[in-house]
């Protein structure tokens, strides 16, 4: 059967444009309640056939996407194999494909292609805006950031914390993380507080889970959308690293993130995390070597 043509209403840059530095691609498979089984099957088939990372199946619009969707992340070298295959196998589903260059607005608006009918995207999250003004505090003291256990009293409030729309594909939900930790004694959950206000959530794995002597790994780290941009994340990570080091005998701390999350790369690099490469799930792994020290 002849494959349907690719819709290039948002074409790739012309040959005259400066060459893009493309780290990889995302293909977002769109679907509805009527086609969710078809979309799941397509994404699973792609994950089984190619070296790509299949994201969560979102049964609601997330980020800039107007429809339910599932993300497939893959390296630039696989574009010529995966995109034609998706176009041949999508069977009427719409697939939105964009590169990862570090410029999310241009990637979604100028450099993307559509397999099937194009859909209107909400690009407002990628537009440059002035940070929202924050209410003035009655005092000038900096926020006091502390980490606390997840308990019956704060569980529901933690599950209500939200990311910015374009961050939702980067992280599992807090509900899932807490459920995951409840069955694994080697996972530790922490609620992040600024003074008396709950502002974030963290999850880390001890050597019993990582299988590496003296090896810890930060699995989840989020700050609520309303509280981002005020330095809370940096202070929270400092507190978590200090807690991990207090266990003693710590040789390394690992973390992973989506390769195109350049903000995360810069943030973690400032704490001494060095990128090691892409793991089997398609995430970038970064490690801070600690040398077995304890404390600060």
C-alpha positions in Angstrom: 0.0 0.0 0.0 1.3 3.4 -0.9 2.1 5.7 2.0 0.3 8.9 2.4 2.3 12.0 1.6 4.0 14.0 4.4 2.4 17.3 5.2 5.1 20.0 5.2 3.0 23.0 5.9 5.6 23.9 8.5 8.7 23.0 6.4 12.2 22.3 7.6 14.6 25.3 7.2 15.6 26.1 3.6 19.1 25.1 2.4 20.1 28.7 2.7 19.5 28.8 6.4 22.3 28.1 8.8 22.5 24.4 9.6 20.8 23.4 12.8 22.5 21.6 15.6 20.0 18.8 16.1 20.4 16.6 19.2 17.4 14.4 18.4 13.7 14.3 17.6 10.4 14.0 19.2 7.4 12.4 17.4 4.1 13.0 19.1 1.4 10.5 18.1 -2.0 12.2 18.5 -5.2 10.2 19.2 -8.6 10.4 20.8 -10.7 8.1 23.0 -11.8 6.2 19.9 -8.2 5.6 18.7 -6.2 5.2 21.9 -5.8 1.4 21.4 -4.5 2.1 17.9 -2.1 4.7 19.1 -0.8 2.5 22.0 -0.1 -0.3 19.5 1.7 2.0 17.1 3.9 3.5 19.8 4.7 0.1 21.3 5.5 -1.3 17.8 7.9 1.6 17.3 9.6 1.1 20.7 10.0 -2.6 19.9 11.4 -1.9 16.4 13.7 1.1 17.0 16.1 2.4 19.6 13.8 5.0 21.0 12.2 6.0 24.2 8.4 5.8 24.5 6.8 8.3 26.8 3.6 8.2 28.8 0.2 7.9 27.0 -1.5 11.1 27.9 -5.3 10.9 28.0 -5.5 14.7 28.0 -3.8 17.5 26.1 -0.4 18.3 27.6 2.1 21.1 26.8 1.5 22.7 23.5 -0.4 19.7 22.1 -4.2 20.1 21.4 -5.0 16.4 21.5 -4.2 13.4 23.6 -0.7 12.2 22.7 2.2 9.9 23.3 5.8 11.0 22.7 8.5 9.0 21.0 12.1 10.3 21.5 14.9 9.2 19.2 18.4 10.3 18.0 19.0 12.4 15.0 20.6 9.5 13.1 17.3 7.5 13.2 15.2 10.2 11.5 15.4 8.6 8.1 14.3 5.2 9.4 11.6 6.2 12.0 9.7 9.0 10.3 9.0 7.1 7.0 8.0 4.1 9.1 5.6 6.1 11.2 4.1 7.7 8.1 3.5 4.2 6.5 2.1 2.7 9.7 0.1 5.5 11.3 -3.2 4.4 9.5 -4.9 7.8 9.8 -3.4 9.0 13.0 -1.7 12.4 13.1 1.9 12.5 14.1 3.8 15.7 14.9 7.6 15.5 14.5 10.0 18.2 15.7 13.8 18.4 16.2 15.6 19.2 19.5 17.9 22.2 18.9 17.5 23.9 22.3 15.1 26.5 20.9 11.7 25.1 21.8 9.7 27.8 20.0 11.5 27.4 16.7 11.5 23.6 17.0 7.7 23.5 17.4 6.8 26.4 15.1 9.4 26.6 12.3 11.3 23.3 12.0 8.5 20.7 12.5 6.7 18.5 10.1 3.2 16.9 10.3 2.3 13.3 9.2 -1.3 13.7 8.4 -3.5 16.8 9.2 -1.8 19.6 11.0 -3.3 20.8 14.3 -3.1 24.2 16.0 -0.5 24.2 18.8 -0.5 26.4 21.9 3.0 27.9 21.8 2.4 30.5 24.5 4.6 28.6 27.0 7.6 29.0 24.6 7.1 32.7 24.0 9.5 35.1 25.8 7.7 36.7 28.6 8.5 38.9 31.6 8.5 36.8 34.7 5.3 37.3 36.7 5.7 39.7 39.6 5.9 38.0 42.9 4.0 39.4 45.9 6.4 41.4 48.1 7.3 39.6 51.3 6.7 41.4 54.6 10.4 40.8 55.5 13.6 40.5 53.6 14.8 37.2 55.0 15.5 34.5 52.4 13.2 31.5 52.2 14.1 28.7 54.6 14.1 25.5 52.5 13.7 22.2 54.4 13.0 18.5 53.4 10.4 16.4 55.2 9.1 12.9 54.9 6.0 12.2 52.9 3.2 11.4 55.3 -0.6 10.9 55.4 -0.9 14.6 56.3 0.9 16.0 53.3 0.4 13.2 50.7 -2.7 14.8 49.0 -1.1 18.2 48.8 2.0 16.7 47.2 -0.1 15.0 44.5 -1.7 18.4 43.7 1.6 20.1 42.9 1.9 20.9 39.2 4.6 21.4 36.6 4.6 24.0 33.9 2.8 22.6 30.8 5.9 22.1 28.7 7.6 20.2 31.6 5.0 17.5 31.9 6.6 15.1 29.5 9.9 15.3 31.4 8.7 13.7 34.7 6.5 11.0 36.2 3.7 12.2 38.4 4.1 12.6 42.1 1.3 10.1 42.7 3.2 7.5 40.7 6.5 8.2 42.5 4.9 7.9 45.9 3.2 4.7 45.0 6.5 3.4 43.6 8.3 4.2 46.8 5.6 2.5 49.0 6.6 -0.9 47.6 10.4 -0.3 47.7 12.3 0.3 50.9 15.3 1.5 49.0 13.4 4.5 47.7 13.2 7.7 49.8 10.6 10.4 49.3 10.9 14.0 50.5 8.5 16.9 50.5 10.1 20.3 49.9 9.0 23.2 52.1 9.8 26.9 51.8 9.2 28.2 55.3 5.8 26.5 56.0 4.7 26.2 52.4 4.9 23.0 50.5 6.6 23.8 47.2 8.1 20.6 45.8 8.8 16.9 45.8 12.0 14.6 45.6 12.6 10.9 45.3 16.0 9.2 45.6 17.3 5.6 45.5 19.8 4.2 47.9 22.5 1.6 47.0 20.1 -1.2 47.7 18.2 -0.1 44.6 21.0 1.1 42.4 23.2 -2.0 43.0 26.3 0.2 43.1 28.2 0.3 46.4 28.1 3.8 47.7 25.9 4.7 44.7 22.8 6.9 45.1 20.5 8.2 42.4 18.0 11.1 42.3 15.0 9.7 40.5 12.5 12.6 40.8 12.8 16.3 41.5 10.2 18.9 40.9 9.2 22.4 42.1 5.6 23.5 41.8 5.0 25.8 38.8 3.9 28.7 41.1 7.2 28.6 43.0 9.7 28.2 40.2 12.3 30.8 39.4 13.0 31.9 43.0 16.0 29.8 43.8 14.0 27.1 45.6 15.2 24.3 43.3 18.9 25.1 44.0 18.5 25.2 47.7 16.4 22.0 47.7 19.0 20.1 45.7 21.7 21.4 48.1 19.7 20.0 51.0 19.1 16.6 49.3 22.8 16.2 48.4 23.7 17.0 52.0 21.2 14.4 53.2 22.6 11.8 50.9 26.2 12.5 51.9 25.2 12.2 55.5 24.7 8.5 55.0 28.5 8.1 54.7 30.5 6.1 52.2 28.9 7.9 49.3 30.9 7.3 46.1 28.6 8.8 43.5 25.2 10.4 43.0 23.4 9.9 39.7 20.6 11.6 38.0 18.9 11.3 34.6 16.8 13.7 32.4 15.5 14.0 28.9 18.4 14.8 26.6 16.8 17.9 25.2 16.2 19.4 28.6 19.0 21.9 28.3 17.9 23.8 31.4 18.3 20.6 33.5 21.7 20.0 32.0 23.0 23.4 33.0 21.4 23.2 36.4 22.9 19.8 37.3 26.2 20.6 35.8 26.5 23.5 38.2 26.4 21.0 41.0 29.2 18.9 39.5 27.1 16.3 37.6 28.9 15.2 34.5 27.0 13.6 31.6 27.9 9.9 31.0 25.7 9.1 28.0 22.2 7.9 27.0 20.7 5.0 29.0 18.5 2.2 27.6 15.3 4.3 28.3 16.6 7.2 26.2 17.5 9.5 29.1 20.8 11.3 29.7 22.6 10.0 32.7 24.8 12.4 34.7 27.0 11.5 37.7 28.6 13.5 40.5 31.6 11.6 41.9 31.8 11.9 45.6 34.8 9.8 46.6 33.2 8.2 49.7 32.9 11.4 51.7 30.3 12.0 54.4 28.7 15.3 55.4 28.7 18.7 53.6 
